[in-house]
Amino acid sequence: MFSQAWWLDAVAGDAWDVALLEQEGVVVASLPYVIRTRLGLTLIGQPILTPNLGPWLRSGEARSARRLAKEKNLLQGLYQLLPAFAQYNQNWYCERNNWLPLYWMGYEQSTRYTYRIEQLGDLEAVWGGFDTNIRTDIRKAENKFSLQVRTDCSIEIFLALNKKVFERQSLAVPYSKDVVLAIHAAAQSQNACKLFVAVDEQGRQHAGVFILWDSNSAYYLLGGGDPDLRNSGATSLCMWRAIQFAATVTKKFDFEGSMIEPVERFFRGFGASQAPYSVITKTNSRLIRTLQFLRTIRAG
């Protein structure tokens, strides 16, 4: 999904480009990327609210040795097409785990994690995999607070809930309202998104979840909640309704995991499996390398 032109148009406008390799008129590899300029330095990366990007390679039926040799040629060919940059930084998809050809080109790798429900075909099994506290929260939301999950609320209602998450922590929202509106409009045009908002009998919105999907997976993109109503179990209920819906349109559910411990614990509670993905970086700028070194010293 996140490599599609409609997505990149929504989140990056004219700031994205793509490296392409063709063989006999057929595209065999692609690498979409976003270019930003800061202090006169060119930075290559991925757009806001885009959890993964990185290279796509056309698959082939080849023996392991030949397949790896082909991957090496394609990956190195793609990255040689990138414009000169001060720094490169992208999160690869979980399925793309062979970064060795880029190691030989001076790139570096670190590992992060997301959480995924790999099979949505048996929702009873999915429910059975939830931690007890998640199931308790869902029942509490339904029975004690009589919450109903609506899918017809406006994006503005959801954004108000989303903003409250940051206000509670005295943080600025790290993305603009306009980019979320653009994502919502673009995904709606592709029939690829849905909002789930838990509402009580007084009409108060407790929490909301914004998901996207393609033929392979649904993706949790954003959430929100009213801090004054945070003990109602509404977020767990919205997530469960989103998972139930996702089972009707795709195969997996990706929580687009977080390295923040409380968030990771919440996602893990849905019985999701840990899935590693690679963060690939390269810094050519001496200035940026110096700043990174100084930051490391201060952190230590």
N, C-alpha and C positions, 0 to 999 in steps of 0.2 A: 504493500500500500504506500509506504512512505517514499518510494522511488518513483511513484506515478507523477506525471506532469501536472495533473490537476491539484495534487497535494502540494507540490513544490510551488506552483503558482500561488496557492492560497497563503502559504507560510513565508515565502521568500520573494514573491513578486518577480522583478527582473533580475534579482541578484544571484540566480542559480544558473548553472551550466552543466554539461554532461560530457565526459570523455567517452568516446565510442571506438570500438574495434570491429572492423568488418572483414569477412572472408567471403569472397565470391558474391558480394552484394548482400550478405546476411550478417546482421549484427550478432556477434558472438560474445561480446562483453561490454558492460557499461559501468560508468562510475559518476553518478550525479553528485554535485557539490555546490556549496554556497561560498561566494567570495565576499569578504568584508575587508575594509581598510581602516586601520587604526594607527594614528601617529605616523602615517605614511607607510605602514607595513601591511603587506597583503596576508590575510588569514584565510585559510581554506577549512571549511567545516560543514556543519549541518544546521538547518534552521531551528528556530525556537519551536518548542513543543513537538519536536521530531525525535522520537526515542532512538531510532536506528536508521542508518543509511548504508553507505559503503558499496562495494562492487557486486555486480551481478555477472555470473558466468554461465553461458549456455552449457547445459549438462550433456554428457556424451556417454555412450556405452563402451568404455575402454578399461583395460586392465589397470590396476592400481598404479604401476610405474608410469604408464603412458598418461593416465589421468593427472597424476601429480606434475608430470613434465608439462602437460598442457596448461594446468593451472598456473604454473610458474611463468610460462610465456605470456599468458593473458594478463595476469596481475601486474607483472613488470611492464608490459606494454601499455596498460591503462595508466599506471602511475607516471610513466614517462611522458604522457600526454598532458599532465597537469601544468598549468602555468607556474612560473617562478613564484615561490611563496616564502614568507618568513616563518609560518607555522601551519602545520596540518593537524587536524584533530577530528576524528569521526568514530562513532560507535557503530561497529559492524553488527549485522544480524547474527543471531545465535547459530544459524546453520552454516555460516561462513567462518570456519575455524582455522583454516590453513593460511597463516600470515607469514610463514617462513620466507617466501620469495621477497617480501618487503623488508624482513630483517637484513637480508643481504644488500638492500638498498639504503640501509641506515635508519629505518623506521623502528619504533619501539612499541611495545604492547603491554597493556595491563588488563586485568580481568574484573568485570563487574557481573552482577547477577540480576535476572528478572525471575518472576515466578509464573508458571503456566499450568493450567489444567489441560492436560494433553488430549483427553478424550471427553467429549460432551455427549456422546451417544446414550449413556446410561445416567440419567439425572438422579436416580435413586442412589447409585454408587457415588456420584459427586456429592450429594447431600451427606451420605454416610462418611465421607472423607473430611467433612468439616470438623474443626475442634468443637468441643462441647460449648465453649463460651460463645462461639459464633452462632450455633443453633439456638442457644438460649436468647441471644440478642434478637434474632429474627422472630422467635415466638413472642418475646416481650413486645416488639414493635407492632406485631399483628394483634395480639390479644389484650395486652395491658393498655397500649396507647392507641389502638384501633387505627393504625396508619394504613393508608392506601397509597400505592405507588402509581403515579400518573405518568403517562408518556406524552401528554399533550401540552405540557407547560412550555412557556416560551424560553428561548435562550437567555433573555434578559433576566428572568426569574432564576435560572440556573447560575448565571454570572454573579448575581447578588449573593447567593449562597457560597459560591466559590471565593468571592472577595472576603467573606467573613472569616474564612480559614486563616488568611494572612493577617487580617486586622486583629484577630485574637492573639497572634504572636508578635504584634507590632511590626509587621513586615510589609514592604511594598509588594504588590502583585508583580511577579517577574516577567509578565508578558502583557501586551496591550489588549484591551477589549476588542479593538479592530481585528487583530489576528485571530481571536477566537470566533468572532462573527464570520470572518472569511472562511475559516475551517468549517464551521457549521453549514454555511451556505453551499460551499463546494461539496462537502460530503453528502448533504441532502440531495444535491443534483445527481449524485452517483448512487443514491439509495444505500448509503453506507454509514449512517450514524443514527443514534437514538439517545434521548435524554430520559432519565428515570428520576422522578422527584417524589419523595415521601411526604404526604400531606395528612394532617390530622383532621378531626371532625370540625374543628374551629377554622379550618382553612389555612393553618400555619404550615409553612414549608420547613421541614426538619432537616432534610439532607438531599443531595442529588448526585447522580453519577452520569458521566458523558462517555459513551463508548463509540468506537468505530469498528468496522469489520471489512474483511475481504473474504475470498473463497477459502483461505487457509485458517484464519483466526479472527477472533474479536480482540479488541485492544481497549483497555481502560485508559482513557486519556486524562480526564480531570474529574475531581470530586469537589464537593462543597457541603457545608453544614452550618446550622445555626448553633453557636456555642452555648446558648441558653437552653437548648433542647438536645444537647449532645448525648444524654444518657438514655435516650428512647430506643436505641438500637436501629435507628433509621438507616444509617450508612450500610450496615450489614444487610438489612432488608433490600435496599436498593441494589446492592451488589448481587444478591441472590436473584432478584428479578432480572438483572442484566445478564447473568449467566444462563438463566432459564431461556431468555429470549435468544441469546447467542446460539444456543443449541438448535434453534430452528433455522439458522442461516449460515452456520459455519462449523468448523471442526474443533477448534481449540479456544481457550480464553487466556489471554496474556494480560497479567496485571501491570505490565511495564514497570517492573519492580523498582524498589528504592533501596539505596544504601543507608537510608536513615533507619535506625534500629526499630523504633516503634512502628513505623510504616511497614517495614519488612515483617515484623511479627504479626501484624494485622493480615497482610496478604498470605503469609504462610498458614494462617488459621483456616483458610479456605481449602486446605488439603492440596495446595498447588505444589508442583515440583520445581526445584531450583534449576534454572537454566543459565549457564554462563555465556557471556558474550565478550568480545574483544573491543577494547578501546585502542585505536591505532593512532600514534602521534609521530610527528617529526618536527623538530625545531631547527631551522637554518639560521635564524637571526641570533647574533651574538648578544644583542641587547636583551632579547626575551630570555635567552639561556641564563644571563646574569641575574635578571629579575627572579627567575624561577629558583635559582640557587640561593639568593638572598631570602626568598620566602621560606625555603626549606630550613635555613638556619634559624630564622625567627620562630618557626613552628617547633623546632627542636628545643 
